[in-house]
Amino acid sequence: MDKKLVKVLFNLEVDEGGWPPTSVETLWAYEVAPELYKIDNIPFFVPFLAYNDTVKVEVINEELVAQKIIDTENHSTFRIYFEKEESFAEICESLVRLGCKTESGNKYKHITVVDVPPNTSFISVKTYLEELEQRGVIIYEEPCISEHHNNEI
């Protein structure tokens, strides 16, 4: 079965410091039931959401607008800020070898998001990112850590 991908809109609250840098993020998703869509890419800015999570949507002004997370698939998300651009390809390749997927944005080229599937060692990925951060190569955040991975810590 081919998935018909559509965009689901997520409204975000921008804090006093201007974070996140946008008030709306759109993510690819596909319908799994009426009003329920499974996320098919890695969120950049939506907190507590990961690849493969299912969200309930409402149609507002002809757009699918996320209302709440219904189900998770135990994926976790890291957000990486590259301090040294020349390290980008090597780091992404290393993360893929650890079992992750990565995505980089067109608009936010200095940010890469990392999907850690449930069968991938969260501790291995976190240790790798911590080492890079200590060396001043990246800064990273953990916008969504699944219960499954949280139990590894």
Protein Blocks (a to p, Z undefined) as FASTA:
>chain_A
ZZddddddddddddfkopafbfbdcdddddfbehiacdfbdcfklghiaehiacddddee
hiacdfbdfbdehiacdddddfblklmmmmmmmmmmnopacdddfklmmbccddddfkbc
fklmmmmmmmmmmnopaccddfbccfklmmmZZ
